[in-house]
Amino acid sequence: MGKRSIRRISTAADRVIKAGKLRRGVDGKLVAVIVSGYDGDGAAALCGIKEVGGITLAQKLDTAGQTDMPESAIESGCIDFVLSPEDIAKEIVRIASME
């Protein structure tokens, strides 16, 4: 999948993610998860999270009740893992135990 141009509308999820004043070198200590939801909410901020060393996860489309948010996230090209909700939980536990 290639990178998709993400529209620059500031959504609620984007504002919350950006409010963290991201800094370089978070070394996997910042994890963003995009799950079922409407519109592309949150997708625009994902590349910024990746740029500072964060880890990004999106829900598999076939497990999402509404695919807009995870689909936009996946199409952004900035997702590390595309997983079922159960596997997202396992991956977060794995990431947290890496310290």
N, C-alpha and C positions, 0 to 999 in steps of 0.2 A: 504494500500500500504506500502510495506517495503522500507527501505532506499536502494537506488541504489548506487553502486560505481560510483563516478563521475571521469571522466578522468582528468588528471592534466595538460591539455594543457591550457596555458594562452591565453584567447581570449580578444578581445577589451573590451567587456562588463565587464569581470572579472577584467581587469586592472583598469578600471574606478572605479568600485565598491571598489576594494582594495586600491586605491589611497587615499581614505578618511581616512586612518589610523584609523580604527575602534577601539573604546574604549568601555570597559564594562560600563553598566549603562546608555545607551542612553534612556531607559525607553519609548520605542515606538516613539521616536522622529526621528528615521531613518526608512524610508519606502522604500522597493524595490519592483518594479513592473516588472514582466516578461510578455511580450506580444508576439504576433505572430512574428516568425522569424526563420531563418535557423540555423542548428547546435545547440549544447547545450549552446550557448553563454550566459553567465551570471549565469548558474546553479551552478557552482562550488563555487561561492562567497556567495550564499544564506545562507548556514549553518553558515558562519562567521557572517553574519548580524543577524541571529537569536540568535547566541551565545552571542552577546553583547546587546540583548534586543530589537533589531529592529523588525519590522513587515514586513512580506513578502506576496506578492500577486502574483497570476498567472492567466492568462487569461484562461477561460474555453476552452477546446479543440474544442468543437463544434462551437465556435464563432471565432476561429483563422483561418486566411487564410493559414498560414503555422504553423504547430503544433510542430516543433522540439524544439523550446525554451521553451514554456510553458510545454510541455510534460517532458522534461529533468528536469525542475524545480520541477514539481509535483513529479516525481519519486525520486528526491533527498530526499524527506521526510522532507524538511525544509520550506514548504509553510504553512502559516496560513490560507489563504483564496484562493479559486479557484472560480473566478467570471467572469461574462460577462464584457465587457468594460464599459457598463453603470453602473453596480454595483461596479466596481473598483473605478470609479469616486465618487460614493456615499460613499463608504467606506473610501476613502481618506478624503473627507469632514468631515465624522463622526470622524475620527481619529484626524484631525486638530482641531476640535471644542472641543476636550476633555480637553484642557488646561483651 
